[in-house]
Amino acid sequence: DNNRNQLEMVALDQLVPEDHLVRKIEQAIDFDFIYDLVKDTYCLDNGRPSIDPVVLIKMVFVQYLFGIRSMRQTIKEIETNVAYRWFLGYGFTEKIPHFSTFGKNYVRRFQGTDLFEQIFYRILKEAMNKGLVDASVAFIDSTHVKASANKKKFDKKIVRAETKSYQAQLELEINQDRENHGKKPFPPKENEETKEIKVSTTDPDSGYYVKDEREKMFAYSFHTACDAKGFVLATKVTGANIHDSQVFGQLLEQVIEKVGKPTAVAVDAGYKTPANAKSLLDKEIRPVMPYTRPRTKDGFFKKYEYVYDEHYDCYICPNNQTLEYRTTTREGYRQYASKPEICKTCPFLEKCTQSKDHTKFIHRHIWEHYVEEVDHLRHTEINRNIYDKRKETIERVFADGKEKHGMRWTTLRGLEKLSMQAMLTFAAMNLKKMANWTWKRPCPA
């Protein structure tokens, strides 16, 4: 009891351990760059004095660095934690701002700006300048973050299907392919494609997440790219009902623009589409994609057992008969069909098709040769070594984000706020990695 009331003369600096993360961060980066980013949102000669913007952003970094669930709880932690007070520049008895301070500043100053994206890339640039980032290979994947929304409260709506970024080019090549085969080109579509989706009444920006037998929920997808050392290079947030392959092109362009063009990109099977394979190979980037199991029924010939003859533009079946070109569909697939008069007496008919008219069909995308090149590269030593690193890089990033930095679910709502959370979470993770790798223990006096 006497020790509780004991008076001692001690400096705040003496109470912060030498190897505490906040000391490493202070040594790794100068946060004064934030003043230039926010100068247009502050007035120097009007209104009450505001909280220092660097202190404000540092408060948020305390939350995301140490995985604290809310700003209210963060303020409580700062009030009693001498290391956090030291990091922010507050004394022992100095009053800490109210937890609503950041929220009010976000609404009045930062909402609708790219401040958090600029902070993310400023920290990444600092890591690059120190030689810590190896962006020669980009590892791309996504993870879902549970939304702050009741999965039972939703409306069903009919919405326009998203237009793929490559749709115009694909339609042009489809019509060219049809003309090359003596077919009439397709006329432009008169009606837009629509689909029915579930829209949360609590957070309409989230998407209904359905995958395998996992729990169905409203969630967001954090589409992310990282380097071979685990530094996050770019991120984009969408509703969880947006497929990974649709965001791939935008995320890759973001990496190329902000960091530089990688020599290789590693992704999982969800990204293995003809359009993505074409995009990478056209940019002279090495695609690293996994083996995908054929979806043929058991007991039937697999598609790879039918050999494509590029010269004669036909397929050859296991019985050495040809499947000839018939048409090119609106979706971009060439259709090849066998001759029923030959198939009905074929000894392999039961392993080939269950068609009532004894006709075997094979569909081949007009960009299929890009996927075949990807499958060829899959057998190389380089691709095997790169793909083996996925579990140590992008998978590790997501695991750390969810386990240590509060990314398993969100208390925020709306796409803009979730984009802010993604940028701050990954900025904090990059900052933490950079601080630990560059920290030098001070020499004793």
N, C-alpha and C positions, 0 to 999 in steps of 0.2 A: 504493500500500500504506500509506503514511503517513497519507493522508486517511481510510482506513478506521478507524484507531485514534485519530483526532483527537478531542479533547474540546472541546465547545462548550457555552456556557450559552444555551439557547434554550427558549422556551415552546412547548408543543404547538400553541397557537393560531396562532403565527407560521407554522407549516408547512402550515396548511390554506388553500388559495386562497380569496380573498374571494368568488368567484362559484361555489364548489362547491355542489352540490345539498344537502348536509347543512346548510350554513349557511342556505340559503333555507328549508329545512323548519323549522329551529329558529326562524326569524323568523316563519314562517307560522302555527304552531300550538304550543300549550302541552300537552305530553303528560301533565300532572298529572291530567287527567280519568280516567286509567286507574286511579288509586288508588281512586276511588269505585266503579269497576266490579268490582274484585277484592277489596275489603275483607272480604267474607264468606268468602273462600277462604284467608285468611292468619290466623295466630294471633300476637298481639303478645308474649305472655309464656310461650311454650312451644316447645321444640324448638330446633334450631340456627338461627342467623341465615340467612335466605333471601336470594337475589339480589333486588335491587330489581325489582318487577314492571314498572316503566317501562323499565328497562334490558332486561329479558327481551323485552318486546314490541318495543322498538327493534331488538334483534338480529334478530328475525323480519322487521322492515321493511327492514333492510339486505339480507336475502336477496331479498325480493320487489321492492324498488326497483331493485336492480342486476342482477336476473335470475340470481342464483347458484343452482346446481342443487340444493344440499343444505345442511343445517345444518352438517354436518361441514366442507364447503368454506367456508361462511360464516365459521366460527370461524377457519379458517386465514387468510382474507382480513383479518379484524379484527385478528389478531395482528400483521400487517405493514403495515396501511394506517392512517396517522396520522389521516386524515379520519374513518374509521369509529371509531377510538378516541376522537377528539374528540366525535363525535356521541353515543357511549355514556357519556362521562365517565370513561374509563379513561386513566391516565397512561402514560408511555413503557414502564415496566417492570412495570406492574400485570398480574397474571395474569388471562387471559381465561377465563371458565367453560368447562367441558367441553362438547363438542357435544351430548351426551345430555341436558343440563340442561333444554332446552326440552321435549324429548320426555317426560321424567319429570314436569315440571310440567303438561304437557298432560293426561297420564293421571290425575294426582293432583288437579289443581285445575280445569282448564278443560274437560275432556271432559264432554259433556252439558249445557253452558251455552251461552248465546247471546252470549258475550263478544265474539267476532270480528264478529258482526253488529252489536253495539252500537258497536264501534270504527269499523266501516265507516260507520254512519249518523252518528256523532259528527263524523267528518271531513267527510262530505257536508254536514251542517248548518253546519259552519264555513264551507265554501265558499258555501253559500246565504246565510249572514249577511253575507258579503263582497260579495254581489251578482254572483257569478260564474256561478251556475247559472240556465239558462233552461229551465224544465220545462214550458213551454207546449206543446211538441211532444215526445212520447216516441217514440224509435226502438227497436223491439223485434226481436230476432233471436236465434239460438243458434249456437254453434260447438262442434265436438266436440274433446275432449281425450283423447288416447290413454291408455288405462289401463295400469297396471303388471301386465299379465296376458298369458300365452301364449295366442294365439288358437286353438291346437290342443288346449288342455286345457279341455274343457267337458263338461257333462252336458245331455242333452235332457230337459226337464220340461214337463208339462202344467200350466198355471196358469190361474187365473180371469182373464178379460179385464177390463181396467180399466173401471169404471163412469164414464161421462162426467159432469161436474158438472151438466150441464143435462139429463141423461137423464130425470129425473122430469117436468120441465116439458115436454119434447118428447113423451113418451108421453101426457101429459094432452092436449096440443094435437092429437096424432094421433087419439086417440079422439073428441075433439070434432069434428074435421074429418070423420071417418067418419060420425058421427051426423048432421052437417049435410048429408051426401050420401045419407042413408038407409041407411047401412051399419051393421052391428053393431060395437061397440067390441071391441078385442082383449082377451082375458083376460090376467091377469098371467102372465109367463113362469114356468114351473115349474122349468126347469133353467137354471143359470147358464152363460153362454157361456165357453168355454175356448179356449186356443190353446197351441201348442207353441213353446217358446223355447229358446235355447241359454244356459245359465248357466255362467259361468266357475267353475272349481274353485279358481282363485287369488284372484279378487276377485268374489264373487257379486253385489255391488251394481252392478257395471258392466253395460252392455248391449251386445249384438252389433250392431255398426254396419255397415249395408249401404247404400250410396248410389251409384247409377250404376255406373261401372266402377272406382271407387276401391278401394283396398285394404280388404278386410274385416278387422275387428278388434274387440276389446272396447274400449269407450270410454265416456266420460261426456259429457253435453251441458251446457254452461254457457248457460242461457237468461238473456238480459241485456237491460236497458232503459237507454238513455242519453238525454241531452238534446241540443239542437242544437249545443252547444259541446263535446260529447264527454265530459261528466261522467257516470259510471255512476250510475244512480238506484236500481237493484235488480238482484238476480241470484238465480237458483234453479238448483240442480244436480240432474240426474236421470241415470239410465242412458241411453245413446245410443239405445236401442230405443224410447224414448218420443217420440211425434211432437210436433213444435213446437206444433201447434194445441191439444193437450191441456193444455199448461202455460200457455198464453197468459192465460187468465182469472185464474189464481193470481198470475202476475207483474204483471198490470195492477192487481189489487187491492192488491198490495204497494206499487206506485208511488203509488196514490191515498191509501193509508193513511199512508205515511211521508213523501211529498213533496207530494202534492196532485193534484187531478184535472187532467190535461192537456186542452187544447182539441182536440188531434188526436193520433192514433197512426199511425205509419208502419210497415208490415210488408212482408215479401216474399210471394211467391205461396203458400208453404207454410201461411200463416195464413189464406188466403182461403177460409173456410168459411161456410156460412149461420149457424152458431152464433156465430162470432166477429163477423161483420157485425152480427147482431142485438144482441149484447152491447154493442158500441160505440155503435150508434145509440140503443139504449134508455138508455144513460148520457149521451146528448147529447154524445158525443165524435166528432169528425170522423174517419172511417176513411180512411186513405191506403193503398190497395192497388193492385198493378200489373195490367196486362192479362194474362189467361191465355188461351193459345192453345187453340182448340177441339180436342178429341181425336178428331174424326170422321175416318174414312178418307178418303184423297184420292179425289176424283171424286164424293163424296156431298154432299148439302146439309148445311150447318152448322145447328146447333140454332137460332142466331139468325135463320135464314131462315124459321123457323116462328114466326108471330106469335101471342103469347098475348092472348086477348080476356078481360079481367078480368070484364066484365059478364056474359058468357055462360059463363065458366069453360070455355074450350075453346081449342085451338090451330087456326090457319088455315095450311094448307100452301101452298107456292108455286103450286099449281094451284087455289087458292081453295076447297079442301075442308076440312071440319072434322075435327079429332081430338077426340073427346068423352071426358069423364071416365069412368074405369072403376073405379078403386079407390085407396085410400091404403095404402101398405105399412108394415110395422113400422119400417122405417128412416126414415119420414117423407116419402116421396116419393109425390106424386099421379101416377097412371099415366093417360095419355091415349092412345087408340087410334083408328086410322082405320077406315074401312069397307072391307073387302076386296073387296066387289062393285064398288066405285068404283075402288079402287087397281089392280085387275088389268088395267084398260084405260087406265090413266093413262100419258101419254107420258113422264112424268118418273119412272116406277117404278124404272128402273135406277139413278137418282141418289138415290133415296129410301130403299129398303130391299131387302135380300136375303131377306126372310122368305118361306118356302115357301107360307104362306097369304095372302101379299100384304097383310100388316097392318103398319103403321108405328106404333111405340110411342115416346112421349116422356115422360120423367120430370121432374117439377117438385117441388122441395122445398117444404114448407109455409112455409118461411122464405125462399123464393127472392126475394121482393120486396126483402128487405134487401140481397141480393147485387146486385140490379139497381140499387138506390140507390147502392151502392158504385161500380158501373161508371159510373153517371151522374156522380158526383163526380170520377171519374178524369179527366174531360175538362176540369175547371176549372183555371185558372191556379194557384190556391193549391195544389191537390194535386200538380200537376206540379213546382212549385218545392220542395215539401216532399220529395217522393220522390227528387228529384235529389240531396238532401243525405244520403241513406242511405250512399253510398259515402264521404262525408266524416265521418260520425259513427260509427254502430255498426260498419261494416266497418273503419274506422280503429281503433276500440277493440280489436277482435279481432286485427287485424294487429299493433298495438303490443304487445298482451298476449303474443302468440306469439313475436314477434321479439325483444322487449326484456325481457320479464318471466317467461320460462320457462313459458309456458302451452301450449306445443305438445304436451307429454306430461307425465305425472305419475309421481312415485315413491311417492306415497301410495296407500293402499288403503282402501276403504270410503266410503260416501256422506257420513258425518259429517266425515271428514278432507278430502274433496274440497270440501265446502261451506266448510270453513275456508280452504282454498287459494283458492277463488273470492273469498271476502270479503276476504282479505288482498291478493290480487293487484289487485283493483279498488280497494280502499282505497289501496294504494300508488300506483296510477295517478292517482286523484283527488288524492291528497296531492302528488304530483309536479307535476301541472298547476296546482294552487292555489299551490304554492310558487313556481313559475316566473312565474306571472302577477302575484303580489303582492310579489315581491322588490324591495327598494329598496337600491341600493348604498350602504353606509355612507359618510358624509362623512369625508374624510381629516382626521386630527387636526391 
